[in-house]
């Protein structure tokens, strides 16, 4: 009996000892370790804050660690304001500080276009990556910089831009609205003899042709819009004139000259494929002289020049 009591006492003592160790281990896990080994990033943006889209500038945002770490750390750029449009006016290129590295370069790529937009603004900031791990890989006292605002100025080129538009919709015999862009209109530039097509736009809506200085030799050319076909479209409940507009502008400029040619074609008559006599409008002459472009109508009146 004495031995039995002794054994029970020893078992209880061992259990109590492990219970105490277990409790202490739990307390150790809950304690926050030192953050002395965590890298502290600093941020630098040395790019200009006023740029012209025509320069297609690449802005660089640099992240630098004061010490390396054994895992990559992601950083991202986020738009927080401004009227510039992501994927149209600009794009972000995010980056990671690699494992055992200390530097990453994030970028803002600014795109050029030939549309007048005026000056636009872009406000953005750098943030840690979306991964939960990124939150615990840098020093908790890291201070992220204030957002940066960049002004993107409009670019005007020396290019001549000719546009054929016919936007809108019509109601078909099925009672449903259909896009006018389903109709096949084309835009071409011919030589002076109207024999050779030198530039064309066949598959867009609107159709558009841009001509840079040097693309055409000095001389006279024809700008020819046309209605090719209504094939593949639903017939309209009532016949209608196609609201076509021919536009001339200097690429990127605010001024646009519009010639209304909406009384030229109607649906029922059709286009060239339907053997319509007036499918092609031979009305506008383009005169090229160096980097100058002059457009006159059949009456000899100058309608556009640059």
ZAVO-309277 format. One record per residue (C-alpha): chain; residue in one letter; x, z, y. Coordinates in steps of 0.2 Angstrom, whole numbers, m for minus. Example, Ala and Ser with C-alpha at 12.3 -4.5 7.8 and 13.67 -1.06 7.14 Angstrom:
<rec chain="A" resn="a" c1="62" c3="39" c2="m22"/>
<rec chain="A" resn="s" c1="68" c3="36" c2="m5"/>
***
This chain:
<rec chain="A" resn="x" c1="0" c3="0" c2="0"/>
<rec chain="A" resn="x" c1="14" c3="4" c2="12"/>
<rec chain="A" resn="x" c1="22" c3="m13" c2="9"/>
<rec chain="A" resn="x" c1="6" c3="m22" c2="12"/>
<rec chain="A" resn="x" c1="4" c3="m13" c2="29"/>
<rec chain="A" resn="x" c1="22" c3="m18" c2="33"/>
<rec chain="A" resn="x" c1="19" c3="m36" c2="29"/>
<rec chain="A" resn="x" c1="3" c3="m37" c2="40"/>
<rec chain="A" resn="x" c1="13" c3="m29" c2="54"/>
<rec chain="A" resn="x" c1="26" c3="m42" c2="53"/>
<rec chain="A" resn="x" c1="14" c3="m57" c2="52"/>
<rec chain="A" resn="x" c1="5" c3="m50" c2="68"/>
<rec chain="A" resn="x" c1="22" c3="m48" c2="77"/>
<rec chain="A" resn="x" c1="27" c3="m66" c2="73"/>
<rec chain="A" resn="x" c1="10" c3="m72" c2="79"/>
<rec chain="A" resn="x" c1="11" c3="m63" c2="95"/>
<rec chain="A" resn="x" c1="29" c3="m69" c2="98"/>
<rec chain="A" resn="x" c1="24" c3="m87" c2="96"/>
<rec chain="A" resn="x" c1="8" c3="m85" c2="106"/>
<rec chain="A" resn="x" c1="19" c3="m78" c2="120"/>
<rec chain="A" resn="x" c1="31" c3="m93" c2="118"/>
<rec chain="A" resn="x" c1="16" c3="m105" c2="118"/>
<rec chain="A" resn="x" c1="9" c3="m98" c2="134"/>
<rec chain="A" resn="x" c1="26" c3="m99" c2="142"/>
<rec chain="A" resn="x" c1="28" c3="m117" c2="137"/>
<rec chain="A" resn="x" c1="12" c3="m122" c2="145"/>
<rec chain="A" resn="x" c1="17" c3="m113" c2="161"/>
<rec chain="A" resn="x" c1="33" c3="m123" c2="161"/>
<rec chain="A" resn="x" c1="24" c3="m140" c2="159"/>
<rec chain="A" resn="x" c1="13" c3="m136" c2="174"/>
<rec chain="A" resn="x" c1="27" c3="m132" c2="186"/>
<rec chain="A" resn="x" c1="32" c3="m147" c2="197"/>
<rec chain="A" resn="x" c1="50" c3="m152" c2="195"/>
<rec chain="A" resn="x" c1="63" c3="m157" c2="208"/>
<rec chain="A" resn="x" c1="60" c3="m173" c2="218"/>
<rec chain="A" resn="x" c1="78" c3="m174" c2="224"/>
<rec chain="A" resn="x" c1="81" c3="m189" c2="212"/>
<rec chain="A" resn="x" c1="66" c3="m199" c2="219"/>
<rec chain="A" resn="x" c1="71" c3="m213" c2="230"/>
<rec chain="A" resn="x" c1="65" c3="m213" c2="248"/>
<rec chain="A" resn="x" c1="61" c3="m231" c2="254"/>
<rec chain="A" resn="x" c1="64" c3="m237" c2="272"/>
<rec chain="A" resn="x" c1="55" c3="m252" c2="279"/>
<rec chain="A" resn="x" c1="62" c3="m266" c2="291"/>
<rec chain="A" resn="x" c1="53" c3="m281" c2="298"/>
<rec chain="A" resn="x" c1="65" c3="m292" c2="308"/>
<rec chain="A" resn="x" c1="55" c3="m308" c2="309"/>
<rec chain="A" resn="x" c1="47" c3="m314" c2="326"/>
<rec chain="A" resn="x" c1="29" c3="m308" c2="329"/>
<rec chain="A" resn="x" c1="24" c3="m324" c2="339"/>
<rec chain="A" resn="x" c1="27" c3="m340" c2="329"/>
<rec chain="A" resn="x" c1="20" c3="m358" c2="329"/>
<rec chain="A" resn="x" c1="12" c3="m364" c2="313"/>
<rec chain="A" resn="x" c1="21" c3="m380" c2="315"/>
<rec chain="A" resn="x" c1="37" c3="m372" c2="311"/>
<rec chain="A" resn="x" c1="30" c3="m366" c2="294"/>
<rec chain="A" resn="x" c1="39" c3="m349" c2="297"/>
<rec chain="A" resn="x" c1="43" c3="m337" c2="282"/>
<rec chain="A" resn="x" c1="42" c3="m319" c2="288"/>
<rec chain="A" resn="x" c1="52" c3="m306" c2="278"/>
<rec chain="A" resn="x" c1="48" c3="m288" c2="276"/>
<rec chain="A" resn="x" c1="62" c3="m278" c2="268"/>
<rec chain="A" resn="x" c1="61" c3="m262" c2="257"/>
<rec chain="A" resn="x" c1="77" c3="m252" c2="254"/>
<rec chain="A" resn="x" c1="79" c3="m237" c2="243"/>
<rec chain="A" resn="x" c1="92" c3="m223" c2="247"/>
<rec chain="A" resn="x" c1="95" c3="m222" c2="229"/>
<rec chain="A" resn="x" c1="91" c3="m232" c2="213"/>
<rec chain="A" resn="x" c1="79" c3="m227" c2="200"/>
<rec chain="A" resn="x" c1="78" c3="m233" c2="182"/>
<rec chain="A" resn="x" c1="61" c3="m242" c2="183"/>
<rec chain="A" resn="x" c1="55" c3="m256" c2="194"/>
<rec chain="A" resn="x" c1="44" c3="m251" c2="209"/>
<rec chain="A" resn="x" c1="31" c3="m263" c2="216"/>
<rec chain="A" resn="x" c1="26" c3="m266" c2="234"/>
<rec chain="A" resn="x" c1="12" c3="m277" c2="241"/>
<rec chain="A" resn="x" c1="7" c3="m284" c2="258"/>
<rec chain="A" resn="x" c1="m11" c3="m281" c2="263"/>
<rec chain="A" resn="x" c1="m21" c3="m290" c2="277"/>
<rec chain="A" resn="x" c1="m29" c3="m276" c2="288"/>
<rec chain="A" resn="x" c1="m35" c3="m287" c2="303"/>
<rec chain="A" resn="x" c1="m34" c3="m303" c2="312"/>
<rec chain="A" resn="x" c1="m43" c3="m320" c2="311"/>
<rec chain="A" resn="x" c1="m30" c3="m329" c2="301"/>
<rec chain="A" resn="x" c1="m37" c3="m334" c2="284"/>
<rec chain="A" resn="x" c1="m28" c3="m330" c2="267"/>
<rec chain="A" resn="x" c1="m23" c3="m345" c2="257"/>
<rec chain="A" resn="x" c1="m27" c3="m357" c2="271"/>
<rec chain="A" resn="x" c1="m17" c3="m351" c2="286"/>
<rec chain="A" resn="x" c1="m4" c3="m340" c2="276"/>
<rec chain="A" resn="x" c1="0" c3="m332" c2="259"/>
<rec chain="A" resn="x" c1="8" c3="m316" c2="254"/>
<rec chain="A" resn="x" c1="23" c3="m315" c2="242"/>
<rec chain="A" resn="x" c1="24" c3="m297" c2="235"/>
<rec chain="A" resn="x" c1="40" c3="m290" c2="227"/>
<rec chain="A" resn="x" c1="47" c3="m276" c2="217"/>
<rec chain="A" resn="x" c1="63" c3="m266" c2="219"/>
<rec chain="A" resn="x" c1="71" c3="m269" c2="202"/>
<rec chain="A" resn="x" c1="76" c3="m255" c2="190"/>
<rec chain="A" resn="x" c1="93" c3="m248" c2="196"/>
<rec chain="A" resn="x" c1="91" c3="m259" c2="212"/>
<rec chain="A" resn="x" c1="88" c3="m254" c2="230"/>
<rec chain="A" resn="x" c1="81" c3="m269" c2="239"/>
<rec chain="A" resn="x" c1="65" c3="m280" c2="239"/>
<rec chain="A" resn="x" c1="60" c3="m293" c2="251"/>
<rec chain="A" resn="x" c1="41" c3="m296" c2="253"/>
<rec chain="A" resn="x" c1="36" c3="m312" c2="262"/>
<rec chain="A" resn="x" c1="22" c3="m320" c2="273"/>
<rec chain="A" resn="x" c1="22" c3="m339" c2="272"/>
<rec chain="A" resn="x" c1="13" c3="m347" c2="286"/>
<rec chain="A" resn="x" c1="6" c3="m364" c2="284"/>
<rec chain="A" resn="x" c1="4" c3="m379" c2="296"/>
<rec chain="A" resn="x" c1="m11" c3="m390" c2="297"/>
<rec chain="A" resn="x" c1="m18" c3="m403" c2="308"/>
<rec chain="A" resn="x" c1="m34" c3="m394" c2="313"/>
<rec chain="A" resn="x" c1="m36" c3="m387" c2="331"/>
<rec chain="A" resn="x" c1="m39" c3="m368" c2="329"/>
<rec chain="A" resn="x" c1="m31" c3="m361" c2="344"/>
<rec chain="A" resn="x" c1="m20" c3="m345" c2="343"/>
<rec chain="A" resn="x" c1="m24" c3="m334" c2="328"/>
<rec chain="A" resn="x" c1="m18" c3="m317" c2="323"/>
<rec chain="A" resn="x" c1="m13" c3="m308" c2="307"/>
<rec chain="A" resn="x" c1="m12" c3="m289" c2="305"/>
<rec chain="A" resn="x" c1="m4" c3="m283" c2="289"/>
<rec chain="A" resn="x" c1="4" c3="m268" c2="281"/>
<rec chain="A" resn="x" c1="15" c3="m264" c2="267"/>
<rec chain="A" resn="x" c1="9" c3="m253" c2="253"/>
<rec chain="A" resn="x" c1="14" c3="m247" c2="236"/>
<rec chain="A" resn="x" c1="9" c3="m257" c2="221"/>
<rec chain="A" resn="x" c1="m8" c3="m254" c2="213"/>
<rec chain="A" resn="x" c1="m1" c3="m247" c2="197"/>
<rec chain="A" resn="x" c1="m4" c3="m228" c2="195"/>
<rec chain="A" resn="x" c1="15" c3="m227" c2="190"/>
<rec chain="A" resn="x" c1="20" c3="m233" c2="207"/>
<rec chain="A" resn="x" c1="13" c3="m218" c2="215"/>
<rec chain="A" resn="x" c1="25" c3="m206" c2="206"/>
<rec chain="A" resn="x" c1="41" c3="m216" c2="207"/>
<rec chain="A" resn="x" c1="45" c3="m214" c2="225"/>
<rec chain="A" resn="x" c1="48" c3="m198" c2="235"/>
<rec chain="A" resn="x" c1="31" c3="m190" c2="239"/>
<rec chain="A" resn="x" c1="36" c3="m188" c2="258"/>
<rec chain="A" resn="x" c1="38" c3="m207" c2="260"/>
<rec chain="A" resn="x" c1="31" c3="m212" c2="277"/>
<rec chain="A" resn="x" c1="24" c3="m230" c2="277"/>
<rec chain="A" resn="x" c1="25" c3="m240" c2="293"/>
<rec chain="A" resn="x" c1="11" c3="m244" c2="305"/>
<rec chain="A" resn="x" c1="3" c3="m261" c2="303"/>
<rec chain="A" resn="x" c1="11" c3="m276" c2="311"/>
<rec chain="A" resn="x" c1="2" c3="m290" c2="321"/>
<rec chain="A" resn="x" c1="8" c3="m307" c2="321"/>
<rec chain="A" resn="x" c1="2" c3="m321" c2="333"/>
<rec chain="A" resn="x" c1="1" c3="m338" c2="325"/>
<rec chain="A" resn="x" c1="0" c3="m352" c2="338"/>
<rec chain="A" resn="x" c1="m8" c3="m369" c2="335"/>
<rec chain="A" resn="x" c1="3" c3="m384" c2="332"/>
<rec chain="A" resn="x" c1="0" c3="m401" c2="339"/>
<rec chain="A" resn="x" c1="9" c3="m416" c2="332"/>
<rec chain="A" resn="x" c1="12" c3="m434" c2="337"/>
<rec chain="A" resn="x" c1="1" c3="m440" c2="323"/>
<rec chain="A" resn="x" c1="m15" c3="m450" c2="326"/>
<rec chain="A" resn="x" c1="m29" c3="m444" c2="315"/>
<rec chain="A" resn="x" c1="m44" c3="m455" c2="311"/>
<rec chain="A" resn="x" c1="m59" c3="m446" c2="303"/>
<rec chain="A" resn="x" c1="m75" c3="m453" c2="296"/>
<rec chain="A" resn="x" c1="m89" c3="m440" c2="294"/>
<rec chain="A" resn="x" c1="m107" c3="m441" c2="287"/>
<rec chain="A" resn="x" c1="m112" c3="m423" c2="283"/>
<rec chain="A" resn="x" c1="m129" c3="m417" c2="280"/>
<rec chain="A" resn="x" c1="m143" c3="m419" c2="267"/>
<rec chain="A" resn="x" c1="m158" c3="m429" c2="262"/>
<rec chain="A" resn="x" c1="m174" c3="m425" c2="251"/>
<rec chain="A" resn="x" c1="m174" c3="m436" c2="236"/>
<rec chain="A" resn="x" c1="m189" c3="m443" c2="226"/>
<rec chain="A" resn="x" c1="m187" c3="m428" c2="215"/>
<rec chain="A" resn="x" c1="m191" c3="m416" c2="229"/>
<rec chain="A" resn="x" c1="m174" c3="m409" c2="230"/>
<rec chain="A" resn="x" c1="m161" c3="m409" c2="244"/>
<rec chain="A" resn="x" c1="m145" c3="m419" c2="240"/>
<rec chain="A" resn="x" c1="m129" c3="m420" c2="250"/>
<rec chain="A" resn="x" c1="m125" c3="m435" c2="260"/>
<rec chain="A" resn="x" c1="m107" c3="m433" c2="254"/>
<rec chain="A" resn="x" c1="m114" c3="m440" c2="237"/>
<rec chain="A" resn="x" c1="m114" c3="m457" c2="246"/>
<rec chain="A" resn="x" c1="m98" c3="m467" c2="245"/>
<rec chain="A" resn="x" c1="m91" c3="m471" c2="262"/>
<rec chain="A" resn="x" c1="m73" c3="m477" c2="265"/>
<rec chain="A" resn="x" c1="m60" c3="m478" c2="278"/>
<rec chain="A" resn="x" c1="m46" c3="m491" c2="279"/>
<rec chain="A" resn="x" c1="m33" c3="m498" c2="291"/>
<rec chain="A" resn="x" c1="m29" c3="m517" c2="290"/>
<rec chain="A" resn="x" c1="m16" c3="m528" c2="297"/>
<rec chain="A" resn="x" c1="m20" c3="m539" c2="312"/>
<rec chain="A" resn="x" c1="m26" c3="m553" c2="300"/>
<rec chain="A" resn="x" c1="m38" c3="m541" c2="291"/>
<rec chain="A" resn="x" c1="m30" c3="m546" c2="275"/>
<rec chain="A" resn="x" c1="m20" c3="m531" c2="269"/>
<rec chain="A" resn="x" c1="m25" c3="m513" c2="268"/>
<rec chain="A" resn="x" c1="m11" c3="m503" c2="275"/>
<rec chain="A" resn="x" c1="m19" c3="m485" c2="274"/>
<rec chain="A" resn="x" c1="m35" c3="m479" c2="266"/>
<rec chain="A" resn="x" c1="m45" c3="m464" c2="262"/>
<rec chain="A" resn="x" c1="m58" c3="m467" c2="247"/>
<rec chain="A" resn="x" c1="m62" c3="m451" c2="239"/>
<rec chain="A" resn="x" c1="m65" c3="m437" c2="252"/>
<rec chain="A" resn="x" c1="m80" c3="m432" c2="263"/>
<rec chain="A" resn="x" c1="m75" c3="m433" c2="277"/>
<rec chain="A" resn="x" c1="m63" c3="m447" c2="275"/>
<rec chain="A" resn="x" c1="m47" c3="m445" c2="285"/>
<rec chain="A" resn="x" c1="m31" c3="m455" c2="288"/>
<rec chain="A" resn="x" c1="m16" c3="m448" c2="298"/>
<rec chain="A" resn="x" c1="m3" c3="m460" c2="305"/>
<rec chain="A" resn="x" c1="14" c3="m453" c2="311"/>
<rec chain="A" resn="x" c1="25" c3="m463" c2="323"/>
<rec chain="A" resn="x" c1="35" c3="m475" c2="313"/>
<rec chain="A" resn="x" c1="22" c3="m477" c2="299"/>
<rec chain="A" resn="x" c1="17" c3="m493" c2="307"/>
<rec chain="A" resn="x" c1="27" c3="m506" c2="316"/>
<rec chain="A" resn="x" c1="23" c3="m510" c2="334"/>
<rec chain="A" resn="x" c1="8" c3="m521" c2="334"/>
<rec chain="A" resn="x" c1="m11" c3="m523" c2="332"/>
<rec chain="A" resn="x" c1="m21" c3="m516" c2="318"/>
<rec chain="A" resn="x" c1="m39" c3="m514" c2="313"/>
<rec chain="A" resn="x" c1="m48" c3="m497" c2="309"/>
<rec chain="A" resn="x" c1="m62" c3="m501" c2="297"/>
<rec chain="A" resn="x" c1="m75" c3="m488" c2="291"/>
<rec chain="A" resn="x" c1="m87" c3="m495" c2="278"/>
<rec chain="A" resn="x" c1="m102" c3="m490" c2="267"/>
<rec chain="A" resn="x" c1="m97" c3="m494" c2="249"/>
<rec chain="A" resn="x" c1="m112" c3="m489" c2="238"/>
<rec chain="A" resn="x" c1="m126" c3="m477" c2="235"/>
<rec chain="A" resn="x" c1="m123" c3="m479" c2="216"/>
<rec chain="A" resn="x" c1="m126" c3="m463" c2="206"/>
<rec chain="A" resn="x" c1="m137" c3="m455" c2="219"/>
<rec chain="A" resn="x" c1="m155" c3="m450" c2="219"/>
<rec chain="A" resn="x" c1="m166" c3="m462" c2="230"/>
<rec chain="A" resn="x" c1="m173" c3="m454" c2="245"/>
<rec chain="A" resn="x" c1="m191" c3="m450" c2="247"/>
<rec chain="A" resn="x" c1="m190" c3="m460" c2="264"/>
<rec chain="A" resn="x" c1="m177" c3="m472" c2="269"/>
<rec chain="A" resn="x" c1="m164" c3="m465" c2="282"/>
<rec chain="A" resn="x" c1="m150" c3="m471" c2="293"/>
<rec chain="A" resn="x" c1="m133" c3="m463" c2="287"/>
<rec chain="A" resn="x" c1="m127" c3="m451" c2="301"/>
<rec chain="A" resn="x" c1="m110" c3="m458" c2="302"/>
<rec chain="A" resn="x" c1="m97" c3="m453" c2="315"/>
<rec chain="A" resn="x" c1="m80" c3="m460" c2="318"/>
<rec chain="A" resn="x" c1="m68" c3="m448" c2="326"/>
<rec chain="A" resn="x" c1="m51" c3="m450" c2="334"/>
<rec chain="A" resn="x" c1="m39" c3="m436" c2="339"/>
<rec chain="A" resn="x" c1="m21" c3="m431" c2="340"/>
<rec chain="A" resn="x" c1="m17" c3="m420" c2="325"/>
<rec chain="A" resn="x" c1="m20" c3="m402" c2="329"/>
<rec chain="A" resn="x" c1="m26" c3="m406" c2="347"/>
<rec chain="A" resn="x" c1="m42" c3="m399" c2="354"/>
<rec chain="A" resn="x" c1="m48" c3="m416" c2="361"/>
<rec chain="A" resn="x" c1="m58" c3="m426" c2="349"/>
<rec chain="A" resn="x" c1="m66" c3="m443" c2="354"/>
<rec chain="A" resn="x" c1="m82" c3="m447" c2="343"/>
<rec chain="A" resn="x" c1="m90" c3="m464" c2="341"/>
<rec chain="A" resn="x" c1="m108" c3="m463" c2="335"/>
<rec chain="A" resn="x" c1="m110" c3="m476" c2="321"/>
<rec chain="A" resn="x" c1="m126" c3="m469" c2="314"/>
<rec chain="A" resn="x" c1="m137" c3="m484" c2="317"/>
<rec chain="A" resn="x" c1="m125" c3="m495" c2="307"/>
<rec chain="A" resn="x" c1="m130" c3="m492" c2="289"/>
<rec chain="A" resn="x" c1="m146" c3="m486" c2="280"/>
<rec chain="A" resn="x" c1="m149" c3="m480" c2="262"/>
<rec chain="A" resn="x" c1="m160" c3="m494" c2="256"/>
<rec chain="A" resn="x" c1="m149" c3="m509" c2="262"/>
<rec chain="A" resn="x" c1="m135" c3="m501" c2="253"/>
<rec chain="A" resn="x" c1="m116" c3="m504" c2="255"/>
<rec chain="A" resn="x" c1="m103" c3="m517" c2="249"/>
<rec chain="A" resn="x" c1="m107" c3="m514" c2="231"/>
<rec chain="A" resn="x" c1="m125" c3="m518" c2="235"/>
<rec chain="A" resn="x" c1="m119" c3="m534" c2="244"/>
<rec chain="A" resn="x" c1="m125" c3="m528" c2="261"/>
<rec chain="A" resn="x" c1="m119" c3="m540" c2="275"/>
<rec chain="A" resn="x" c1="m114" c3="m526" c2="287"/>
<rec chain="A" resn="x" c1="m105" c3="m514" c2="275"/>
<rec chain="A" resn="x" c1="m89" c3="m516" c2="284"/>
<rec chain="A" resn="x" c1="m88" c3="m511" c2="303"/>
<rec chain="A" resn="x" c1="m74" c3="m522" c2="311"/>
<rec chain="A" resn="x" c1="m75" c3="m515" c2="328"/>
<rec chain="A" resn="x" c1="m60" c3="m504" c2="333"/>
<rec chain="A" resn="x" c1="m42" c3="m511" c2="336"/>
<rec chain="A" resn="x" c1="m27" c3="m500" c2="335"/>
<rec chain="A" resn="x" c1="m12" c3="m504" c2="345"/>
<rec chain="A" resn="x" c1="4" c3="m496" c2="341"/>
<rec chain="A" resn="x" c1="19" c3="m495" c2="353"/>
<rec chain="A" resn="x" c1="33" c3="m483" c2="348"/>
<rec chain="A" resn="x" c1="25" c3="m466" c2="347"/>
<rec chain="A" resn="x" c1="9" c3="m471" c2="357"/>
<rec chain="A" resn="x" c1="m7" c3="m476" c2="349"/>
<rec chain="A" resn="x" c1="m22" c3="m485" c2="359"/>
<rec chain="A" resn="x" c1="m39" c3="m488" c2="351"/>
<rec chain="A" resn="x" c1="m51" c3="m501" c2="359"/>
<rec chain="A" resn="x" c1="m68" c3="m507" c2="354"/>
<rec chain="A" resn="x" c1="m74" c3="m525" c2="352"/>
<rec chain="A" resn="x" c1="m78" c3="m525" c2="371"/>
<rec chain="A" resn="x" c1="m60" c3="m521" c2="375"/>
<rec chain="A" resn="x" c1="m64" c3="m504" c2="381"/>
<rec chain="A" resn="x" c1="m51" c3="m491" c2="378"/>
<rec chain="A" resn="x" c1="m59" c3="m477" c2="368"/>
<rec chain="A" resn="x" c1="m44" c3="m466" c2="364"/>
<rec chain="A" resn="x" c1="m25" c3="m466" c2="368"/>
<rec chain="A" resn="x" c1="m11" c3="m454" c2="365"/>
***
